[in-house]
Amino acid sequence: MPQHTIEFGKFGAQGVKGHEAVARQLDALADFIASPVTTRRGLMARLHYLTRTPHARAAAREAGLTVTDRTLRAWLAGARNPTPHNLVRIDTAYRTVRRHNIARYLLARLNRRGRGTRVEIHPLDQSGVRPPHQRFVEFRTLNVRRWEAIVDAWAAGDDQALDDAWTDQIIDLGSQWGQYEYVTNIGFAA
Amino acid sequence: MSDFDAIDSLLASLTPQPALPEAEARRDLRERAGLSKAQVARTLGVSPSTVTGWETGRDPSGELRAKYAYLLDGLAARFASPTSPASPVSSAPLASPDSAAAGEAAAPGPAGAQSTTPQPTDPTPDSTPSPTLSPDSTPSPATGGDGDDVAALAVPEPCVLCGRPARHQVAGFPQHLDAAQCTAPNAPPAEPPVPTVPAELPSSRTTAPAHPAPGTRAAPPAQPAPGPQPAPGVQAGAGVRTGAGARRRRTVPVVEASPDPVAAAVAEALTRHEGDVEAATAALLKRAIPDAMALLDDCRKGGRYAVVAHPWIPDVLRKQSARGADQIWEARPKWTRPELPEGRHEVTALDINGAYLSALKTHLPLGQLEHTVGDVHDRRRAGVHLITPPEWEHGAYLPNPIGNRDEPGPLWVTEPTLRLLLRLSGPKYALCEPPEIHESFTSGATENLLEKFRVVLKDARDRALADGDEVTLEYVKAMYSKFVSTMGESNYNRELYRPDWMHLIRSQAFANLWVKALKAHDSGLAVVRVMGTDELHVVGDWRRVFPEGRGVAEVKVKDVYSVGAAPETPAAAGDADEN
């Protein structure tokens, strides 16, 4: 599309892709376990979350935690500790399952029975751009009414789908929507 | 200046030509409005025969065309529908064909004079676009051309010397040329009323302001004539424009006309719980945060600034861990006087009412915080600053304005603390050296962002105090205190994510308390303790310094205790309060 930025940062602008900022904010709303997985407290909290019910175990297995039940039991009992590689897999599986579990409720809160949620779009940071190349990009807000595609892509961890879904939304900003492909922050409440 | 006016008019003539209705329609419009050709001609500064030409097929050009199109637009807006009343003209005598003829007979003088001069370029930018001179008031160039920079005014303006409407200006200042007119406050205005002002013209200017006629820009609001009995002519001249101002004023209460949301919520809760005060209070406390956010939204309607709720937050404002704190030092005071003079002292513990409510008035950054480096402070911005605080040498009788900081070295403080330090280092107080600013995260700021919100809550609080309404009092208190405590990274209020505001408001409360301590000290009271947000312990007759009561500008007595009778008073002071 002609509005897409081809060489972002060529003149010193800083920012992240809009869909990354959206995913970051959705993650913030998801309230993951705060203690890192490398601490015993954080590890146990994640393992308990992933093994509480047979359904959770199945979801964890699907999310990549393909270890035997015996290993899981040993981890839970503290008899063995996961290898660093497995710690990463535990954390990834936890995030995936958690996102998947809360997606329904997050979606309902964001859609608000069709009223949607007001989204603040903070433009990219031009402090590193030489003044002749700086452009006036203002702070914009947008009411997003349908979050299904965004939340689904976020829960599935599909970056490309999230990018597409988010681009579909910011097109409503008007002809300058390309200026908001990269942002410093995207804020909304749920 | 006249050169530039000429250029302006030249440029104006280059603008696209506004469309005019058909020739018959022009005449029709004018006649339906009851205007004579002479009136129109005088208003536009042309001769009546020119108007006749325009109404029989010729077309004006340039600025005249813009003015004529503007007039016809206004007439069409008023008289396009045949059912509308024929004439809303207030005081202008309607022109019958006879008077039109009379006007035509009277007109040639000014019309001829104006057609020779480039009059439509309108040398005074603040005069109205239509030269509404009546024939007898038209000054001949000879009267003004006596060497001084005297010019005639199309519309009377208040004399700079006496305030009465004056017809002339000298070097740009409207004033009377005759001293007798100027000194007599009740003298009739110099000129008879202007009878031929078509009242539609200025009022239609207010109804259709989109027309960019070059002369219509920047007509400043006229001050009403300060004389006790303005002559009718003055009222006709100024009344049109003050009418526009009155219309502007009238729109304000429409915005504010919503009923008091606090009282409505309290009444609704009481009805739902059938008058059970405790249950109603509990229910209200539960909904205090969403209600405060709704009130905030309501208070920002029509405001100049939007509340930016989710800006990017610098790392210094982020919590280090889930339960940790960020790096901002709020300068919370916690100070006990090291020693009192010998003897027994009666200490009064004063409580500042609604400290956080008052602290909502502070310089709040509006948008995203931007980073700057260097020892500069911009008064129009607010945020957080990394400073090296100055030495404080008055700890024996006044607390340090940055609180009791144990660690040396630079620290991140907020705008209210920095402003307090800058004030105290200024020539008026000269209590310390100025702080050294190393870096800042600031944004353009305003003190009025939460002002309406604060006033609504303060009014509700005052009413509740007057009525002894404990439910409303508790509700209002929960609203503002929870609003402040959850506006940062709280999960109880996700609508607003401004940890910077939270720190600034708290610091403002502490700074306010510090200033009260200074006031007590300056008034001869001995400050014994300054604690937390709202606690001030003093020795002496504090009632002559602080009014007592429960309003936000008053203080409340929390406790009275005695210290002393022994040299080790500070320990006693500390123990007596630590109950």
Interface residues (C-beta under 8 A of the other chain):
Chain A: Q25 L29 D31 A34 S35 E120 H122 S127 F139 T141 T184 N185 I186 G187 F188 A189 A190
Chain B: A306 V308 A309 H310 P311 W312 S321 A322 G367 Q368 E370 H371 N491 R494 E495 Y497
